[in-house]
Amino acid sequence: MKKPTVTDIREAGILGAYFFSKNTLHFFGQTMRSFKTEWHDKEKAIVRLFAPSFQDGKLMGTTERLIDVSTIYWKEVR
């Protein structure tokens, strides 16, 4: 199975309407290019979506979501 891109995840809409909105990304000092994907568990088809989060130019943490892409209906793993 091919690893989904950040754009694939955004277009699927599984993280909600505001997760990748311009205002939300600006608030956390992020852009679409800030986000990366990697396999969290390739056998179970779980992808890790992550990006550093900044406030006033200082690193404050990481935005991270786990997404199950094992079926045609992707869903966030909680």
C-alpha positions as CSV (number, residue, x, y, z in Angstrom):
1,M,0.0,0.0,0.0
2,K,1.2,3.5,-0.9
3,K,1.7,5.9,2.0
4,P,-0.9,8.8,1.8
5,T,0.4,12.3,1.3
6,V,-0.6,15.3,3.4
7,T,-2.8,16.5,0.5
8,D,-4.5,13.1,0.3
9,I,-5.4,13.4,4.0
10,R,-6.6,17.0,3.6
11,E,-8.8,16.1,0.6
12,A,-10.3,13.1,2.5
13,G,-11.6,15.6,5.1
14,I,-11.3,13.1,8.0
15,L,-9.7,15.7,10.3
16,G,-12.6,18.2,10.0
17,A,-13.1,21.4,8.0
18,Y,-10.8,23.6,10.1
19,F,-7.8,21.4,10.7
20,F,-6.0,22.7,7.6
21,S,-7.7,26.1,7.3
22,K,-5.5,29.1,6.6
23,N,-6.4,30.7,10.0
24,T,-5.7,27.6,12.0
25,L,-2.3,27.0,10.3
26,H,-1.4,30.6,10.8
27,F,-2.3,30.5,14.5
28,F,0.1,27.6,15.1
29,G,2.8,29.0,12.8
30,Q,2.4,26.2,10.3
31,T,2.0,25.8,6.6
32,M,0.9,22.8,4.5
33,R,4.6,22.2,3.9
34,S,5.2,21.9,7.6
35,F,3.3,18.6,7.7
36,K,4.9,15.2,7.0
37,T,3.6,11.7,6.9
38,E,5.2,8.4,7.9
39,W,4.1,4.9,8.7
40,H,3.3,4.5,12.4
41,D,2.4,0.8,11.9
42,K,2.7,-0.3,8.3
43,E,1.1,-3.8,8.9
44,K,-2.0,-2.2,10.4
45,A,-1.9,0.6,7.8
46,I,-1.7,3.4,10.3
47,V,-0.1,6.7,9.2
48,R,1.3,9.4,11.5
49,L,0.7,13.0,10.3
50,F,2.8,15.5,12.2
51,A,4.2,19.1,12.1
52,P,6.0,21.3,14.6
53,S,3.9,24.0,16.2
54,F,5.3,27.5,16.8
55,Q,4.2,30.6,18.8
56,D,6.1,33.9,18.5
57,G,8.8,32.0,16.6
58,K,9.4,29.6,19.4
59,L,8.8,25.8,19.1
60,M,5.9,25.0,21.4
61,G,5.3,21.3,20.5
62,T,4.1,19.1,17.7
63,T,0.7,18.6,16.1
64,E,0.2,14.9,15.6
65,R,-2.6,12.7,14.4
66,L,-2.8,9.0,13.7
67,I,-4.9,7.9,10.7
68,D,-6.1,4.4,9.9
69,V,-5.9,4.0,6.1
70,S,-6.6,0.2,6.0
71,T,-10.0,0.5,4.3
72,I,-11.5,2.8,1.8
73,Y,-13.0,4.8,4.7
74,W,-10.1,6.5,6.4
75,K,-10.5,7.4,10.1
76,E,-8.6,9.1,12.8
77,V,-7.2,6.7,15.5
78,R,-7.9,8.0,19.0
